[in-house]
Amino acid sequence: MTAPEDILQPTVCRACFHQFNLKACTKRPACPSCGRNRIIQHPELYDLHTAHIDCDAFYAAVEKRDNPELATIPVIIGGEHRGVVSTACYIARMSGVRSAMPMFKAKKLCPDAVVIRPRMKVYQQVGRQVKEKYHKLTPLVQPLSIDEAFLDLKGTQRLHGMPPAVLLARLTAEIEEEIGISVSVGLAPNKFLAKLASDMNKPRGFTIIGKADTLEILAELPITRIYGIGAKTAQKLKKDGLTQIRQLQDMEEGPLMRKYGETGQRLYRLSRGIDTRSVTTSSKAKSVSSERTLARDLADFTALENKLWSISDTVAADLKRKQLAGLTVTLKLKTSMHRIITRSRTLDAPTQLAEIIFETSRDMLRPLSDGTPYRLIGVGLSHFRPLVEADQPDLVEPKRTKRANVERAMDRLKDRFGKTTIKKGRSLAGKPPKAKKPAKDA
């Protein structure tokens, strides 16, 4: 009888995309066409079509691409000393730096790191370039964030003349060559396993989980690798003696559901790699927001008001780009003691205008400016409505209609001549304009 390791397995070279068969037990396997050993091999290589693609240390990768002098230097993207880490390159991660870590702690772990403030507009542009590549392969693209997405490549072989695995190998090489960043790919029978796979061999990884090896691979992982299992849930499971996925695989669905409810059912299914979710293209945003971690605590209303205008302008620009308009404005503040305060107000009609977002959030800020020092301020808009309903002429407040028309005119100028062509006075002066005093009679 032929041993499993002696069976020839489907193989693809990631360097030249040559397809061939190779024994699974071959040591230091190399491509017979180009001689390189960047190969992908799996018994189900040509049978899988659900992929998760994740850009490697995205923000840091873009910064290193734009500044080659940073190539061999640890790079951290984030705010100043008071902020948190948005992304760390893999060199910095070797020192223990992680996303969401306080910046002061990251600097202690990696004192030689270069800290760069995020350039979100640049990252968004690069993210769009990457997603355009995805859409050339399949219309079934489900973005999860600026730097990751699910792809369903079922049926694309007939269109492109090659199986999904080869398409993805070509895609990763194309992104690296044309856009200048690297990505990691997970290919599997479903979304849960595909995302799990893409995280396994970063950076520049291409990991496959097939139906036949799902249980074995999952059994070796901690329960925290199941999505949705946060620190509190993991702690609760640990108290019950559950830390490894293999333990869940030995349990029946009924007892798990009786003890943990819906979470128990999800644990049962995902521990066995069961995920029936499809790749959908209609994942709409529930809110659009922006916030700033302040360089120093601010308690003065005028100083906070100055920050509020910039944030409102950013939110409005995002809403206009996404063609969204919302009814509810939410103000977020974080005190120097890290207590979060939020206030929300629902408008009479949906908006996407910076002026209305600013005025509404400023009204909510005023009573909260009671001398309390704040370290963070943010604004968000939610409860979206059809764009046709937004910012209609206001017969009761004609001045508001006039300001709306001015903002739209400014947007048209920015679209035509560039975003820096025209700005409002408060943007240039750094503070909102003072109310004019009534003219005295001569």
Secondary structure as the mmCIF struct_conf table of DSSP 4:
data_model
#
loop_
_struct_conf.conf_type_id
_struct_conf.id
_struct_conf.beg_label_comp_id
_struct_conf.beg_label_asym_id
_struct_conf.beg_label_seq_id
_struct_conf.end_label_comp_id
_struct_conf.end_label_asym_id
_struct_conf.end_label_seq_id
HELX_RH_3T_P HELX_RH_3T_P1 PRO A 4 ASP A 6
BEND BEND1 ILE A 7 ILE A 7
STRN STRN1 LEU A 8 CYS A 13
TURN_TY1_P TURN_TY1_P1 ARG A 14 CYS A 16
STRN STRN2 GLN A 19 LYS A 23
TURN_TY1_P TURN_TY1_P2 ALA A 24 CYS A 25
BEND BEND2 LYS A 27 ARG A 28
TURN_TY1_P TURN_TY1_P3 PRO A 32 CYS A 34
STRN STRN3 ILE A 39 GLN A 41
TURN_TY1_P TURN_TY1_P4 PRO A 43 ASP A 47
STRN STRN4 THR A 50 CYS A 55
TURN_TY1_P TURN_TY1_P5 ASP A 56 ALA A 57
HELX_RH_AL_P HELX_RH_AL_P1 PHE A 58 ASP A 66
HELX_RH_3T_P HELX_RH_3T_P2 PRO A 68 LEU A 70
TURN_TY1_P TURN_TY1_P6 ALA A 71 THR A 72
BEND BEND3 ILE A 73 ILE A 73
STRN STRN5 VAL A 75 GLY A 78
BEND BEND4 GLU A 80 GLU A 80
TURN_TY1_P TURN_TY1_P7 HIS A 81 ARG A 82
BEND BEND5 GLY A 83 GLY A 83
STRN STRN6 VAL A 84 VAL A 84
STRN STRN7 VAL A 85 ALA A 88
HELX_RH_AL_P HELX_RH_AL_P2 TYR A 90 ARG A 93
TURN_TY1_P TURN_TY1_P8 MET A 94 GLY A 96
TURN_TY1_P TURN_TY1_P9 SER A 99 ALA A 100
STRN STRN8 PRO A 102 PRO A 102
HELX_RH_AL_P HELX_RH_AL_P3 MET A 103 LEU A 109
TURN_TY1_P TURN_TY1_P10 PRO A 111 ASP A 112
HELX_LH_PP_P HELX_LH_PP_P1 ALA A 113 ALA A 113
STRN STRN9 VAL A 114 ILE A 116
HELX_RH_AL_P HELX_RH_AL_P4 MET A 120 LEU A 137
BEND BEND6 PRO A 139 PRO A 139
STRN STRN10 VAL A 141 SER A 145
TURN_TY1_P TURN_TY1_P11 ILE A 146 ASP A 147
STRN STRN11 GLU A 148 ASP A 152
TURN_TY1_P TURN_TY1_P12 LYS A 154 GLY A 155
HELX_RH_AL_P HELX_RH_AL_P5 THR A 156 HIS A 160
BEND BEND7 GLY A 161 MET A 162
HELX_RH_AL_P HELX_RH_AL_P6 PRO A 164 GLU A 178
TURN_TY1_P TURN_TY1_P13 ILE A 179 ILE A 179
BEND BEND8 GLY A 180 GLY A 180
STRN STRN12 VAL A 183 ALA A 188
BEND BEND9 PRO A 189 ASN A 190
HELX_RH_AL_P HELX_RH_AL_P7 LYS A 191 SER A 198
TURN_TY1_P TURN_TY1_P14 ASP A 199 ASN A 201
BEND BEND10 PRO A 203 ARG A 204
STRN STRN13 PHE A 206 ILE A 208
TURN_TY1_P TURN_TY1_P15 LYS A 211 ASP A 213
HELX_RH_AL_P HELX_RH_AL_P8 THR A 214 ALA A 219
TURN_TY1_P TURN_TY1_P16 GLU A 220 GLU A 220
BEND BEND11 LEU A 221 LEU A 221
STRN STRN14 PRO A 222 PRO A 222
HELX_RH_3T_P HELX_RH_3T_P3 ILE A 223 ARG A 225
BEND BEND12 ILE A 226 ILE A 226
TURN_TY1_P TURN_TY1_P17 TYR A 227 GLY A 228
HELX_RH_AL_P HELX_RH_AL_P9 ALA A 231 LYS A 239
TURN_TY1_P TURN_TY1_P18 ASP A 240 GLY A 241
STRN STRN15 GLN A 244 GLN A 244
HELX_RH_AL_P HELX_RH_AL_P10 ILE A 245 GLN A 249
TURN_TY1_P TURN_TY1_P19 ASP A 250 ASP A 250
BEND BEND13 MET A 251 MET A 251
HELX_RH_AL_P HELX_RH_AL_P11 GLU A 253 TYR A 260
TURN_TY1_P TURN_TY1_P20 GLY A 261 GLY A 261
HELX_RH_AL_P HELX_RH_AL_P12 GLU A 262 LEU A 270
TURN_TY1_P TURN_TY1_P21 SER A 271 GLY A 273
HELX_LH_PP_P HELX_LH_PP_P2 ARG A 277 VAL A 279
BEND BEND14 THR A 281 THR A 281
BEND BEND15 LYS A 286 LYS A 286
STRN STRN16 SER A 287 LEU A 298
HELX_RH_AL_P HELX_RH_AL_P13 PHE A 301 LYS A 322
TURN_TY1_P TURN_TY1_P22 GLN A 323 GLN A 323
STRN STRN17 ALA A 325 THR A 335
TURN_TY1_P TURN_TY1_P23 SER A 336 MET A 337
STRN STRN18 ILE A 340 THR A 351
HELX_RH_AL_P HELX_RH_AL_P14 ALA A 354 LEU A 365
HELX_RH_3T_P HELX_RH_3T_P4 ARG A 366 LEU A 368
BEND BEND16 ASP A 370 GLY A 371
STRN STRN19 TYR A 374 ARG A 385
HELX_RH_3T_P HELX_RH_3T_P5 LEU A 387 GLU A 389
TURN_TY1_P TURN_TY1_P24 ALA A 390 ASP A 391
BEND BEND17 LEU A 395 VAL A 396
HELX_RH_AL_P HELX_RH_AL_P15 PRO A 398 PHE A 417
TURN_TY1_P TURN_TY1_P25 LYS A 419 THR A 420
BEND BEND18 THR A 421 THR A 421
HELX_RH_AL_P HELX_RH_AL_P16 GLY A 425 ALA A 429
BEND BEND19 GLY A 430 LYS A 431
HELX_LH_PP_P HELX_LH_PP_P3 PRO A 432 ASP A 441
#
